[in-house]
Amino acid sequence: MRHYSRAAILVCIAFAIQFLGVDAATDRPKGNFRHCLEISPKCPVNATLYGYYPNMGANAFLCALFAVCCIVTIVVGIMTRTWTYTLALGIGTFLEAAGYAGRVIMHNNPWSQSGFKLQICCLVLGPSFVAAAIYLTLKHFVLYCGPEHSLIKARLYPWIFVGCDFGSIVLQACGGGMAAAGGTTNKKLIDGGNNLIVAGIAFQVATMAVCGVFVLIYIWRYRKASAVHDMSGEKSAYHLDKENGNKGLGKVKIFAAMVTLAYTTILIRCIYRLPEMAGGWGNALMRNEREFLLLDGMMLAIACVALTVFHPAYFFPPFAAFRRSK
């Protein structure tokens, strides 16, 4: 645990050092910049949608961090045969790494069409796949702690929430595709794609909120039953582990804390993205890289590191055992 804590502290310090050099953009000037392909006196950086040169250090750091998370996720997933979790988190971290690679490209040329298209598509979609990895664990938490306390059957959790998450992915993918097709110059296509992205993110926030309510109700009902000693039926695996003093129970609690942390940071990112995207392309919030890196990049970095380092194959044995038995 000490090694994990030290690694997390070093990651935060490294990001903070890069973060200090990030500046906010000035107001976007009026004019026709549809034919701009690179920085020039007629195509200044503050005329781009973001209005700044993306910070090389911070974006390269995040790109490398997500790439490492992706590689580790795939390797551990293959070794432990946790296929669905690996697929969801692997795609999510890959998209995040690709998205920040796009921002690195835009550091060299803020008018870069390829860099813009890469980062808008990938950074919009990536968090939905990371959220899907979280939803996949809910069923196993419910089965482990006692399905009788849940409002719905345990097997429905991944179907409902991953299904809704897929719906948000479709909306955001369509919006990202339209925005990418518009590039940095076609405002009509960009705005149309922006509206779909906002709808997709709003649906994602609603899905996460409902999921959070279901979990809170489950915890409340579980604690209520525990308080009156009303644990009807067979004892859950959690209670048996608790009674037997299973040392692995500590790891399960750590994993539960990491899932909660990841859920919270992804929700913060989505809430930030709503006004950022709803304000239209080139709005003041969108042109503030410092807030973007803190409320989007850093939030996803925390979530991905937590879900990668504290992998369920090692920290949540019931989940790993189920996946391996299939």
N, C-alpha and C positions, 0 to 999 in steps of 0.2 A: 504493500500500500504506500509506503514511503517513496518508493521509486515512482509510482504513478503520480503522487502529489508533486514531487519535484519536477517531473516531466511537464505536468500541467502548468506549474508556475513558470517554467522556462518558456513554454509556448506563449503564455500571456505577456511575459516581459519582451520577448522577441517581437510580438505583434505591436505592443505599445511603442517600442522604439521606432518602428516603421510608421505607426499611426501619427506620431508627433509631427511628421513632415507633410501632412495632408492639409491642403487649403481648400476653402470653399470658393466656388466660381462667382464671378460678377454677373450682373444682369445680362440677359441675352439681347444683343442689338437687333433692330428690325432690318429686314432686307430679304432679298431673294438669294438663297444659298443652295439651291437645288443642284447646281452643277459642281459644287465643291468636292474635291477628292483628296486634297491635302492642305496643310497649313500654308497660307500665303497672306499678303496684305489685304486681299479681297476676301479671304476666307480665314478670319482669325479664330483662335481656339474658343473664345467666348461666344462664337456664333454656332458652335456645335450644340447638340441636344443636352449634353452634360456640362459643357462650358469649361472643361478643365482637361489637363493631361492626367489620366489615371495614374496614381502614385505607383511607381515601379516596385519599390520595396514591399509595400503592404500587399499589393495584388499578386506579386510573384511568391511571396510567403504563403498566402492563402492557397494559391494554385498548387504549390508543393505540398502543403499540409493535407489538402483534400486528395491529392494523388497518392500520398503515403497511406491515408486511411482506406482508399479504394484498393490498393494492392494488399494491405493487411487483411481487409475484409474478405477478399477473394481467396487468399491463401488459407486463412483460418476456416472459411466456409467449405472449401474443398476438403480440408483435413477432417473436419467435424461433420460434414454432410448436412449442414444447416442451409439447405438450398434456397428456400423462399426468403428468409432473412438476408442471406447473402446477395440474392438477386436484387431485392429492394434497396438495401443500403449500398451495394456495389454500384448500381445505376445512379443513385443519388449522389454519391461522392464523386463518381466519374463526371457527371454533369457539372457539379460545382467546380471541379478542377478545370474542365474545359471552358467553363464560363469565365473564370479568372484568367485563363490563358488568353481569352478574347480581350479582356481588359488590359493585359500586358501588351497585346498587339496595338491597342488603342493608345497606349502611352507613347509609342513611336509615331503614331498618326491618328489623332482623335477623329479624323474624318473617315477612317478605314471602314469600308462597308463589311468586309469579312469579319473584322474584330467585333463590330457592333452586332451583326447577326448572330455570331457565335455566343456572345455574352448574354444577349437578350433572351435567346431561346433556352440556353442551358441554366441560367440563374433563375429564370422563372419556374422551370420544371423541376429542378433538383430537389427543393425542399419537400415536394409532394411525395417523392419516393422515399425520402428519409422518414417522413411521417408514416408512410405505409409500413416501414420496418417496425415502428413502435406499435402500430395497430396489430401486427402479427403476434405480438407477445401477450396481448390482453387475454386471449382465450386461455392461455396456459397459466396465467396468474389466477384467473377465476377457477380453473380446474384444480389448481394447487391449493388454494386457500378455502375452497368450498363453493361449488356452483349454486347452492341453495340460496345464497345471498344476492345473486344477480337478478336484475330485472328481466333479462333475456337469457336464452340458452347460450352457453359458452361458445358453441360452434358458430353462432351468428355474428360474433364480434368481428372476425376478419371479413366475413361476407358483407356486412353492412358498412363498416368504416373503410375498408380497402376499396369496396365498390364505390362509395361516395368520393373517396380520394381519387379514384380513377376518373370519375366524372369531372373533378376539378382539373385533373391533368389534361383531359381532352379540351376543355374550355381554354386553358392557358396555352396549350400547344397550338390551337387554332389562332389565338391572339398573338402568340409569339411568332408564328409563321407569317401572319399579316404584317406585323411590325417589322420583321426581318425583310420581307419583300419590299416594304417601303424604304428600307435602309435609313440613312440619316437625312434624307431630303424630301421624300413623298409624305407630306403631312396628313393627307386624307387616309392613306393606308395605315399609317402609324397610329392615328387616332382611333380608327376602327379596330385595329388589333389591341390597342390600349384598353378599349371598353370590354373586350372579351377577356383580357387578362385580369382586369378588375373584378369581373363577374366570377372568374375562376378562383381568384384569391378569396373573395367574399364567401364563396361556397366552401372553400377549404377552412376558413375561419369558423364558419357555422358548424362544419363537420367536427372540427377539433373541440369546439365548445360543447356540443352534444356529447361527444366522447368523454370530455371532462366531467360533465354532469353525471353520466352513467357510472363513472369510476367513483365519484364522490358519494353517490347513493349506495353503491356497493360497500364502500368503506363504512358508511354510517350504519347500514344494516348489519354488517359484520360486527362492528363494535357494540351495537345494541344487543345482538344475540349473545355476544361474549359477556356483556355486563350482567345479563340475567341467566347466564349459563344455559342458554337454550341452543345448544349445538345438536340439532336433531339429525338423525341418520348416522351414517358412518363418519368417523373422524376423518378430516381432510389430511392430505399428505403433509400440509404445513403443521397441523397440530401434532401429528405423529413425530415429525422431525423435532418439534419444539419439546415434546415430552421426552424424547430419547436423547436430547442434547446434541443433535446432529451439528457438527462443526460447519457443514455446508450452508446452514441457515444464514450465517453472517454474510456469505457471498450473495445469497438471494436478496437480502435487504439492501446490500450495496447496489445490486443491479436495479432493484426497484427505484432507488434514489436516483440512479443515472437516467433511467427511463423518464422519471418525473422531470429531471433537469432538462433533458432533451426536448420533451413535450413543451415545457415552458419557454425555452429559447426559440423553438420553431414558431410557437404562437406569437411571441413578441415580434419575430421577423415578419409574419403575415400581417399583423396589425399595423406595423410600420409601413409595409408595402401598399396598404389600401389607400391612405391619403397621398402617398408618393406617386402612385400610378393614377389615382382619380384626379389629381391636379392637372393632368395633361402633360404631354412631353415638353420638356424644357422648363418646368415649373421650378420655383426656388428650392423646394425640398429635394427634387431630383438632381439638382445641380450642386448639392452639398455632399461631397464625397466622404467627409468625415462621418456624417451621420449614417451614410450607406454602409461604410465599412464596419461601423460599430453595431448597428441594428440589423444588418443583413449578414455581412460576412462573418463577424465575430460570433453572432448567435448561432449560425449554422456550423461554424467551426467547433464551438462548444458541444453542440448536439452530436456531430459526427465523431469527435474524439471520444465522447462519453460512450456512444454506442459501439465504437470500434474497440477501444481499450478494454472496456468491461463487457466483452462479448458474451452472449447468453450461453454459448457452448461451454464456457468455463465458470460463469457467475450465476447461471440459472439452469442447473442440471435437468429439471423437469422438461424444459423446452428442448434442450439438446437431446435428451433421451427419446422424446416423442419424434423428433425429426429423423433420428438415426434408425428408429424402428420402422419407418415407412418404406 
